[in-house]
Amino acid sequence: MFFSFFIAERIYRGEAGGKRVSRPAVLIAMVGVALGLAVMILSVAVVIGFKKEVKAKITGFGSHIQITNFDGVRSYETKPIAVDDSIFLALYAYPEVKHIQRYSTKPGIIKMNDTFQGMILKGVGQEFDTSFFQAHLVEGEMPQFSDTAASYQVLISRALATKLKLKTEDKVYTYYIEGEVRARRFTVKGIFQTNFSEYDDNFLLTDIYTVNRLKGWEYDQVSGLEIQIKDFNRLEETTYRIAADTDKRPDRYGEPFYVCNIERLNPQIFGWLGMLDLNVWVILILMIGVAGFTVISGLLIIILERTNMIGVLKALGANNLTIRKVFLWLSVFLIGKGMLWGNLLGAGLYFVQIHFGVFKLKPETYFVDTVPMSLNIWIYLLLNIGTLMVSVLMLIGPSYLITRIEPADSMRYE
């Protein structure tokens, strides 16, 4: 082992396969490894970042799990469920549950001069987690969310504000039709922007007291509960556990509960995100294949140019395995150098995008205005280790060419 390593290191440090023919082949091989690894790092980072960003926006609007009335599923003109402290205590008893908040929704119309706009008025209580909207607040401040008094304040998206020509502290008139037309005037306290058009174009956020009065509900009735959990990877398991104890059971008014998670409420979006994983695997396979084949071609050229050296080593008593190890170690050195360049390129572009957002996207199509990237150290290390191992394994077969070289025949290459 040490002998093979020593010979390979001498070749690498002395000439690095740098003969007239092999030098460009080795350079091409290292460039192939570098570009392949850089593309893999960036591809995985983009997909992970994109999925993380989209999931964060969907759950920011609707949390991870929702408990609603079974008869009002998938409708914003919801039917109520009654909630009290006992339900909160029962739900917080699950170790996976992080936060619970109430909400109520009411469809309506915004009227501004000659402009009409459909919308969903969403009311939330004082326990509402405002961190998501605070992170996407672009103007003004968060309204006061109360369950005992009407604030007549709303949080509106920039998309709606632009369409209706509204700014903070402007008055907005809304109308609701349920038997008769009812009107409410609100003050725009804040403007948010998530670039998630499905929600930005529809929702206004206000206090739950106002919405419940519009719907004529009792003090303990709401459209539903939103539950945040600690680990998104345990979403299905947690949903099933809560549903097994809660699903279709009546509240004190006889209304049945129904438990559903965010993936089931948005199957198209999560199905689309799931397809991105397949794209990543295709890119990884292609890039590893390209890197591997460029290294194979470089190794074969080096072997052919070192035929005389191989014959001399065999004449001195070195066996085929020892000589194969020499060239495999040499390949490891060359692959390592290519990986170093690839890491510098991939990691460099990653940090440039993270800090400066150089690469832009159309938010109307991709829900984000810059290319999102996210990568943890374990995936980063796995990409490097996997690239090295697969590249070396792909060289084992071609290295058997050494066994075909005989000492006597090698003299013709002198």
C-alpha positions, 0 to 999 in steps of 0.5 A: 500500500505504502509503495503504491502511494509513494510511486503515485505521489512521486508521479503526481508531484513530479509531472502529474501525468504531465506528458505531452499527450496526457497533460490536456487529458488530465486537465480535462478530467479535473475540469470535468470533476470540478464542474460536475461537483459544482453543479451537484452542490448548486442543484441540491442547494437550489432544490432544498432551498426552494422546497424549504421556502415554499413550505415555509410560505404555505405553512406560514399562511395555514400552519402544518395541521388544521382542525375544522368542521367536517361539513365545511372542509375546503370552503372559506364560508366555513361552519363553526367548531367550538373550542375551549381550554380543554381542547388546547390542553389535550392538543398541547399534550402531544409532544410534537405540537409546538403552537396552536392558534384559532382562526375564522374566515369570511369571504367578502368584496373590497370596493374602492371607487369603481373597483371591486375585488374579491377577498377572504377576511381572516380573523386571528386571536391574540395567541396568533404567531406573527413571526411569518408576517413580521418577516414579510412585512414591507410597510407599516406595522402588525394590527392588533389581534383581539378576541374581545374587541374589534380593532378595525385594522387589517394587514393586506398584501402588496399585490392587493395594495397595488391593485387597489392603490392603497397605502398604510393608514388608508381606509378600505371598505369591505362588503359581505353578503349573507342574507343581507349585505353587511359592510365594514370599514378597516384601516390598513395598518400594514402591508406584507409581501410573500410572492405567493399569489394564491394567498397574497391575492386573496387574504386580509388579516384582522382580529377574530372578534370582527369575523365572528361577529360578521358570522353571528357565532358564539364566543367560543366558536371559530372556523378552525384551529391551526397547529404548528408541529416541531418536526415537519418530517413527522407531519403524517404521523402527527396528523394521524395521531391527532385525527385518531383522537379527534376526527369526526367527534362532535363539539358541545354544539354537536358539530364534528371535528375534522383533522387535515394537514397542509399537504392534503390541503395543497396536493398539487403544490406538494406533488410538484415539490416532490417531483423536484427530488427526481430532477435532482437525482437525474442531475446527480447521475448525469454529473457523476457520469460526466465526471467519471467518464472524463476521469476514465479517459484521463486514466487510460491515456496516462496508463498508455503513456506509462506503459514502459514504466509499468513494464519496468515495475513488473520486471522488478517484481511488482504484481498487477494489483500493486501497479493498479493501486499506483494508478488508482492513487494517482487518480485519487490525487487528480480527482481530489484536485478537481474536487477542490476546484469544484468546491471553491466554485460551488461554495463560492456561488452558493455564498454569493447567492445567499448574501447578494441574491444575484440570480433573480426569478419571476415571483409570479411563477416561482413564488420567490423573487431570487433563487433560494439556496439551502445546504447543511454540512452533512449533505455537503460532505455526502456529495463530496464523499459520494463523488470521490467514491463513485469516481474511484469505483468507476476506475477499477474496471479500466485499471485492469488494462494494466494486467494486459501489459507484458514487460517484454511488449512494453519495450516497444513504447520506449 
